[in-house]
Amino acid sequence: NTLLTIALTGLVLFVILLAIILIRALLFNDKTIYVKETDFKYEDDEIVSKLGKLIKIPTISHPDEADMDLAQFDLLVSEVQKMYPTVFSVCEFTHTEERAIKLKLKGHSSEKPTVLMAHYDVVPVTADWKYDPFLGEVVEGNKLYGRGAVDTKSTMACALSALELALKKGYKPKNDLYLCFGSNEEVYGNSQVKIIEEFERLGIRPHFVFDEGGAILNGAFPGVKEDTAFLGMGEKAMVNIKLSLESNGGHSSTPRKNGPAVRLARAIVKLEENPMKPNMSATVKELLNVLGRHMPFYFKIIFANMWLFKGLVKKLFVILSADTRALLTSTFAFTMLNGGNQTNILPNKVEANINVRISPFDNVDSIIKHIKKVINDKDIIVTAVDETPAFPECSFKTEGFEIIKETVIETYPNTVVAPFLNIGGSDGKHWTRISDCVIRFSPFKVSKEERAGIHGVDEHIKVETLHKCLEFYERLLEKI
């Protein structure tokens, strides 16, 4: 009787648990009101030719400023002023010592200022491009081609074009509006830092800052059929960890076992096999909460009941893909290996560099502690260099997030909008010093081909993609 009672009680509890799980899954739906039709009248401001002119100017950044052709940077600033005469006549214009562009448009109020960002410097080009990397013209029917087409002369041109159109109609923003275009984001980003320092001196705290980051993708998440706009609410900290080991070299004809190269290789393999512990930030939890509502029912069972399946999801995300793993854990990228310099001599010293992108739950100390524990070799020296500190995440419950979300849905009907943790870096991180809401999003629907061109070869943007970006900025200006 006792065993029967226990069994029946267990069965009842199981049925109740199952019912709770299924009911939560059935109710796990997106209640967002999506726009299906719009009467917005898009106005083409010759955006293709204007962006083409900017692309033609090779504003290439290098770590050493002495390697940069700064005359090209000055030329671009001069050309921008010619292309957007209304903007530069109405707005307060500052051309900083670092060649950044800062524009201020006085609003009806100064209580909630907005900053729109981009950068006009680009990374160097490599060989194997189909056309001139600075062609700045449409090829193959609909591709505006050249370095900077996506990253990020495009958003700079669209923001300026939208403002030029609006000002011609007598536009005045609700609050002060700043457009800040950096000149060295690809190397060290101090051109934005100098602008931020000026804001600090003047006591200006932006209500929200809008920078490059996530984009609109299709098929980016398992089971989600709709296009998804990923709004970056934060980005990982970064540090380079150097592993070094010194030992006596020798001739390659009599190699001893377990030499320095072998020991360092073992250490790397151990770290590859023993990653950092995964965790979910508030942003990632909301990402799953949003996207889970657009998945098939069997996935909804999981994401509607994270109180039960959170541990399972964390394990699955670590093994599912590099992208999902990077959302939950600090990542180790083994980027440089250095050792001997002659084929028949054993090296006296070997080194490896690990580029670590740090999750919100870790820090440099915990990273080093984990590395030392895993490699378990006291002779290997572990050193942290080039540390970029952690930056606070913007809450997805802010007015800034709602403004961007609404603008996305109006511009791209039936697109799901989800907060996201940026895997890479941007100038936006600097603005977290003076703003609680820095949103990183490039308002494009981009294909894999377009994404591959960013920092790669054959960078281009489709003409229709560029037109929608301009429409986005036209709509955004109406709200700020």
C-alpha positions, 0 to 999 in steps of 0.5 A: 500500500505504501509503495502504491501510494508513493507511485500514485503520488509520483504519477500525479505530480508528473502529470501536473508537471507535464500539464504546467510545461505544456500549458506554458508552451501553448501560451508562449506566443509573441504578442507584439503588434507587427505592421503589415502595411505602411503608407510611408513615402520613401524619398530617394536622396541619391543615396547610391551615388553619395555613398559611392563617392564616399567609398571612392575615398580610401580612408584606410586606418592603420595602427601607426598613424604615420602609415595613414594617408590623412589627406584622404580623411580630410578630403572625405570631410570636405566632400561630405560638407558639399554633399549635405549643404543643408545639414552643415548650414543648420547644424553646429559642426565640429571637425575634431583634431582626430578628424572625426565629424561632430554635428549638433542639431538643437531640439525642442528640449535638451533633456533627452539627447540622442547620438547617432554614430558611425565611422568612416575609416575602413580596414586595409584591402587584400588581393583577390577582389573582383573589382577595384576595392574603392570602385564605389559603383554599382556592379552586377546589376544591384551591388554597390561595390567597395570597402566601406559599403557596409562597414560603415560609410553606408550608415553614415551616408544614410543618417546624413541623407535622412537628416538633409531631407528632413531639414529641407522640410523644417525638421526640428527634433524633440530633443538635441540630436548629435551625429558623431562619425569616428575616424579611427574605429578600426584601430583605436577609436580615440576620435570618439573618446575625445568627443565623449570627453567633451560631452563629460565637460559639458555635463551632457548624458545622452538618453540613448546612443545608436551605433553599428552592431547586429543586423537583420538576418534570416535563418540565424536561429534554429526554428525561427523562420522570420527575419530577425533584427538583433539589437546589440545591448552590450559587448564582451570585454577582451584580453590577450593572454600570452603563454610563454615557455623557455627551455634549452634548445638544441639540435634537431637531430637529438630531440628530447621528449616533452620539449617546449613546443610539445608542452605548449601544444598540450596546453593549447589542446587542454584549453580547447577541450576545457572551455570556460563555464557557460552562463546566461546574461539578462540580455541572452535570456531575453533573446531566447524568450523572444525567439523561443516564441517563434519556434516550433512547438517542441522548441517552445516546450523548452524555452517556455520552461527555462526554469526547468530546462536552463541547464540543458539549453546551456549545454546544447548552446555550447556544442551547437555552434560557435555563435551560440557558444560565444553568447554564453561563455568566454571564448579562447581564440588561439591566434598566434604561435611563435617558436624557432626560426630555423628548421634544424634547431629546437627553439629556446622559447615558444609563445602563444597568444590567446584572444579572449572575449570575456563574458559578463560573468568572468574577468581577467583574473578568473580567466587566468585562474582557469588557464593555469588550472587547466594547463597545470604546468608551472613553467608556462608563464601566463600574462595578460596584455591589451586588456579592454574592460567590461562595459555595462549592458543597456537594458532592453526595457529602455525607451531607446530600445522601444524606439529602435524596435518600433522603427525596425518593425515599421521599416521591415514588417513582420521582422522579429526584434530581439536584444543581443550581446555583440560578439565583436567590438565597436566605438559604442563601448566608449559611450557607456561612460556617459550613457546608460543605453548604447544600442548597436544595430546596423539597420540592414537585412544582409545576406551571408554574401554581404556579411562575408565582405565585412573586413573581407574581400568584395565588400558590397551592399545591395541597392535595395538594402541601402534604400531600406537603410535610408528609410529606417533613418527617415523614420527614426528621425520622426521619433527622436 
